[in-house]
Amino acid sequence: MADFLHWDIFCHVVDNYGDIGVSWRLAAQLAERGRFARLWVDDASALSWMAPGGHSGVQVLPTSAAIGAFEPGDVVLQAFGCPLAPQLINAIALANRQKGRHVAWVNLEYLSAEAFVARSHGLVSPVHGGAAAGVRRWFFFPGFTPDTGGLLREPDLMQRRARFDRAQWLSRQGVSWAGEPVLSLFCYEPPVLDQWLSALASSPICLLVTAGRACAAIGQVLATRPAFRSPHSPLKITFLPYLSQTEFDHLLWSADGNFVRGEDSLVRALWAGNALIWQPYPQQDSAHHAKLEAFLDWLQAPPSLRQYHRIWNGLEDGALPAPQWADWREPVQAARALLLAQDDLVSRLLQFVAKNG
């Protein structure tokens, strides 16, 4: 029991792939460290291409199957505040009343570089009232600094990164690469996409567009600008299929500039160590503006990179500045070095539940 061997991870898929992607990475990395994880999810369909091989230490189950028949393991983890039905909370409370049993209950929160993360990381919130009164839930915040929960990182990630052959991977994707800059696009619908594509069209660039919303957004622009797809255009656009998590890493390792969105791809772009442009998930109250500014502060982004981010995300109007991929790579690599000197998220999470669970 002291090792917290059995984990139950609950994930609610909203409208993108970040929640299931992070939940799967967490479950798989726990399994790699000798734990067994049950991943309870309301829609596991994305795992068919995201993690096609599965993992022998991870069991994927529909959340509905837990209702009325849930026997919690050593740790119950809510990914991003995934709501738990009252029956599941009561099952946690019942298990904790049994002699010799204790279930650690953890809420894995959203990633941000904002100051409140360090203040809120590791706080406890007991349940008030009802059958589960007194049961404690701990809040675990991922983050970029040692006083937070850290970032997901496989132990061998940098070794795999060092062995990667960019030319071979691009060739396998059918990309005709002659040494020109490579850009990857994994985005929502940035307001300046038309302007951005127009600026790229006059330069020899390989643009690799991911399946889903990025593909649809680029398709809308191309429908009104067919010249961008001309065989005589120096801009070469490749539309990629849905990629596994491993292949998505390879995409980020191949590009000189990575346009990423949400949380999971931001973290993977940091590990890639190439220049990046981030689009946080847009929120109606514009809370993502503060999240973006906090990240750029932490990254120590130079003025040109900060301005590019602000225009890309609609925080200010104007023309995008000329990209400086080589210069913009430097702050990412410096940030990566700081992160590599810290414990990863799974290591900190295991330490946390051992101390507080």
C-alpha positions in Angstrom: 0.0 0.0 0.0 2.9 2.4 0.8 3.9 2.2 -2.9 0.4 3.2 -4.1 0.5 0.6 -6.8 -3.1 0.8 -8.2 -4.3 4.0 -9.8 -7.7 5.0 -11.0 -7.6 8.0 -13.5 -10.9 9.7 -14.5 -10.9 11.7 -17.7 -13.8 13.7 -19.3 -13.2 14.5 -23.0 -14.5 18.0 -23.7 -13.9 18.9 -27.3 -10.2 18.5 -28.0 -7.5 15.9 -27.4 -5.5 17.4 -24.6 -7.4 15.9 -21.7 -7.3 12.3 -23.0 -3.7 12.9 -24.3 -2.4 14.0 -20.9 -4.4 11.3 -19.1 -3.0 8.6 -21.3 0.6 9.8 -21.0 0.2 9.9 -17.2 -1.3 6.4 -17.1 1.4 4.9 -19.4 4.2 6.6 -17.5 2.8 5.2 -14.2 2.7 1.8 -15.8 6.3 2.1 -16.9 7.2 2.7 -13.2 5.6 -0.5 -12.0 2.1 0.8 -11.2 -1.2 -0.4 -12.7 -3.6 2.2 -14.0 -7.3 2.0 -14.9 -8.2 4.9 -17.2 -11.9 5.7 -16.9 -13.0 7.9 -19.8 -16.3 8.8 -21.4 -14.9 8.8 -24.9 -11.8 6.7 -25.6 -12.0 6.8 -29.4 -9.0 9.1 -29.9 -6.8 6.4 -28.3 -7.2 4.3 -31.4 -4.7 6.6 -33.2 -3.1 8.4 -30.3 -1.9 5.2 -28.6 -2.6 2.4 -31.0 -0.5 -0.2 -29.2 -2.0 0.5 -25.8 0.0 -0.5 -22.7 -0.1 -3.8 -20.8 -0.1 -1.8 -17.5 -3.1 0.4 -18.5 -6.7 -0.7 -18.6 -9.1 1.6 -20.5 -12.7 1.5 -19.2 -15.9 3.5 -19.9 -16.7 5.8 -17.0 -20.3 4.6 -17.0 -19.0 1.1 -16.0 -17.8 2.5 -12.7 -21.2 3.6 -11.5 -22.5 1.1 -8.9 -19.4 -1.2 -9.2 -16.4 0.9 -8.3 -13.8 -0.5 -6.0 -11.1 2.3 -5.8 -7.4 1.5 -6.0 -4.7 3.2 -3.9 -5.1 6.5 -5.7 -8.1 8.1 -7.4 -7.0 10.9 -9.8 -9.4 13.4 -11.4 -7.8 14.8 -14.6 -8.6 18.5 -14.9 -11.4 18.4 -12.4 -13.3 15.6 -14.2 -16.6 15.4 -12.3 -17.1 12.3 -10.2 -20.6 10.9 -9.7 -21.7 10.9 -6.0 -21.6 7.1 -6.1 -17.8 7.2 -6.9 -17.1 9.7 -4.1 -19.0 7.6 -1.7 -17.0 4.6 -2.8 -13.8 6.5 -1.9 -15.2 7.4 1.5 -16.3 3.8 2.2 -12.9 2.4 1.2 -11.2 4.9 3.6 -13.3 3.7 6.5 -12.1 0.1 6.0 -9.4 -1.1 8.3 -6.0 -1.0 6.7 -7.3 0.9 3.7 -6.5 4.4 2.6 -7.3 5.9 -0.8 -5.4 9.0 -1.9 -7.7 11.4 -3.9 -6.0 13.8 -6.2 -7.2 16.4 -8.6 -4.7 17.1 -11.4 -5.3 20.7 -12.4 -4.6 22.7 -15.6 -1.2 23.9 -16.5 -0.2 27.5 -16.2 2.8 29.7 -15.5 0.6 32.2 -13.5 1.7 33.0 -9.9 -1.4 31.4 -8.3 -0.2 27.9 -9.4 2.7 27.7 -6.9 0.4 29.1 -4.1 -2.3 26.5 -4.9 -0.2 23.5 -5.6 -0.6 20.8 -2.9 -3.6 22.4 -1.1 -6.2 20.1 0.4 -10.0 20.4 0.4 -12.0 18.1 2.7 -15.5 17.1 1.6 -18.2 18.9 3.8 -21.4 17.0 4.5 -22.9 13.9 3.0 -21.7 10.3 3.2 -18.2 11.4 2.2 -17.8 14.1 4.8 -14.2 14.5 6.0 -12.6 12.8 3.0 -9.7 14.9 1.7 -8.9 15.8 -1.9 -5.6 17.2 -2.8 -4.9 19.6 -5.6 -1.9 18.9 -7.8 -0.9 21.7 -10.2 1.5 21.0 -13.1 3.9 23.8 -13.6 7.3 25.1 -14.9 9.0 25.8 -11.5 10.3 23.5 -8.7 7.5 24.7 -6.4 4.8 23.2 -8.6 3.9 19.7 -9.9 6.3 19.7 -12.9 5.7 18.5 -16.4 5.2 15.0 -17.9 8.5 13.6 -19.3 9.5 10.1 -20.1 12.9 9.1 -18.6 14.4 8.3 -22.0 12.9 11.2 -23.9 16.1 13.2 -24.5 18.0 10.1 -25.6 15.3 9.4 -28.2 15.4 13.0 -29.2 19.2 12.8 -29.8 18.9 9.7 -32.0 16.1 11.1 -34.2 16.8 11.4 -37.9 14.9 14.3 -39.3 15.4 13.6 -43.0 14.3 10.0 -42.7 11.1 10.9 -40.9 10.2 13.7 -43.4 10.8 11.3 -46.2 8.4 8.7 -44.6 5.7 11.4 -44.5 6.1 12.0 -48.2 7.6 15.4 -47.7 10.0 16.6 -50.5 12.5 18.4 -48.3 15.5 20.1 -49.7 16.8 21.8 -46.6 14.3 24.7 -46.4 12.6 25.7 -43.1 10.0 23.3 -41.8 7.0 24.5 -39.9 4.4 22.4 -38.1 0.8 23.6 -37.5 -1.4 22.3 -34.7 -3.8 25.1 -33.9 -7.4 26.2 -33.3 -8.5 29.0 -35.6 -6.1 31.9 -35.1 -7.6 35.2 -36.3 -4.6 36.0 -38.6 -4.3 32.6 -40.4 -5.0 34.2 -43.8 -2.4 36.9 -43.3 0.1 34.2 -42.0 -0.4 31.9 -44.9 0.0 34.8 -47.4 3.3 35.8 -45.8 4.5 32.2 -46.1 3.5 31.8 -49.7 6.4 33.7 -51.1 9.1 31.7 -49.3 10.5 28.2 -49.7 8.9 26.5 -46.7 7.6 23.0 -45.9 4.4 23.4 -43.9 3.2 20.3 -42.2 -0.5 20.6 -41.2 -2.0 18.3 -38.6 -5.3 16.5 -39.0 -8.5 18.0 -37.4 -9.0 21.7 -36.8 -5.7 22.9 -38.2 -6.4 21.0 -41.5 -10.0 22.4 -41.7 -8.8 26.0 -41.0 -6.1 25.8 -43.6 -8.5 24.3 -46.0 -10.9 27.2 -45.7 -8.1 29.7 -46.6 -6.9 27.6 -49.5 -10.5 27.5 -50.9 -10.2 31.2 -51.5 -6.5 31.2 -52.4 -5.9 28.3 -54.8 -2.6 29.9 -55.9 -1.1 28.7 -52.6 -1.4 25.1 -53.8 0.1 25.8 -57.2 3.0 23.4 -58.0 5.0 26.6 -58.8 4.6 28.0 -55.3 7.7 27.9 -53.1 5.4 27.0 -50.2 5.0 23.2 -49.9 2.0 22.1 -47.8 1.6 18.6 -46.5 -1.6 17.5 -44.8 -0.8 14.8 -42.2 -3.0 12.0 -40.9 -3.8 11.7 -37.2 -0.5 11.0 -35.5 0.2 8.8 -32.5 1.8 10.5 -29.5 5.2 9.1 -30.6 4.8 10.3 -34.1 3.6 13.7 -32.9 6.9 14.1 -31.0 8.7 13.3 -34.3 6.8 16.0 -36.0 7.9 18.5 -33.4 11.4 17.3 -33.6 11.4 17.8 -37.4 10.2 21.4 -37.5 12.2 24.6 -37.2 9.1 26.3 -35.9 6.2 24.6 -34.1 2.8 26.2 -33.9 1.1 24.3 -31.0 -2.1 24.7 -29.0 -3.5 23.8 -25.6 -1.3 22.2 -22.9 0.0 18.8 -24.0 1.5 19.9 -27.3 3.1 23.0 -25.6 4.9 20.7 -23.2 6.0 18.4 -26.0 7.2 21.4 -28.0 9.3 22.5 -25.0 10.9 19.1 -24.9 11.5 19.3 -28.7 13.7 22.4 -28.1 12.8 24.1 -31.4 11.2 27.6 -31.7 7.5 27.5 -30.8 4.4 29.7 -31.1 1.7 28.8 -28.6 -2.1 29.2 -28.8 -3.7 28.6 -25.4 -7.3 27.3 -25.4 -9.5 30.4 -26.0 -11.8 31.2 -23.1 -14.9 33.4 -23.2 -13.7 35.5 -20.3 -10.2 36.0 -22.0 -8.5 34.2 -19.1 -6.2 32.7 -21.7 -4.7 36.1 -22.2 -3.2 36.2 -18.7 -2.1 32.5 -19.2 -0.2 33.4 -22.4 1.5 36.5 -20.9 2.6 34.5 -17.8 4.1 31.8 -20.1 5.9 34.4 -22.2 7.3 36.0 -19.0 8.5 32.6 -17.8 10.0 31.8 -21.2 11.8 35.2 -21.2 10.5 35.7 -24.7 12.3 38.4 -26.7 10.1 41.3 -27.9 9.7 40.0 -31.4 8.5 36.6 -30.2 6.2 38.2 -27.7 4.6 40.4 -30.4 4.2 37.4 -32.7 2.3 35.5 -30.0 0.1 38.4 -29.2 -0.9 38.9 -32.8 -1.3 35.2 -33.4 -3.7 35.0 -30.5 -5.6 38.1 -31.2 -4.4 40.1 -28.2 -3.3 42.9 -30.6 -3.8 43.9 -34.2 -1.2 44.4 -36.8 1.1 42.5 -39.2 3.0 39.6 -37.8 6.7 40.4 -37.4 9.2 38.5 -39.6 9.9 35.1 -37.9 13.3 34.6 -36.4 13.3 30.8 -35.9 17.0 30.5 -35.0 16.8 33.3 -32.5 13.5 32.2 -31.1 14.9 28.7 -30.5 17.4 30.0 -27.9 14.9 30.9 -25.1 13.1 27.5 -25.7 16.4 25.6 -25.3 17.3 27.6 -22.2 13.9 26.9 -20.7 14.2 23.2 -21.5 17.6 23.1 -19.7 15.9 24.5 -16.6 13.1 22.0 -16.8 15.4 19.0 -17.3 17.2 19.9 -14.1 13.8 19.4 -12.3 11.9 16.3 -11.4 9.2 15.3 -13.9 5.5 15.3 -13.0 5.2 11.6 -12.4 8.2 11.6 -10.0 6.7 14.5 -8.1 3.3 13.0 -8.1 4.6 9.7 -6.6 6.5 11.6 -4.0 3.4 13.7 -3.2 1.0 10.8 -2.7 3.6 9.0 -0.6 3.8 12.0 1.7 0.2 13.2 1.7 -1.9 10.4 0.5 
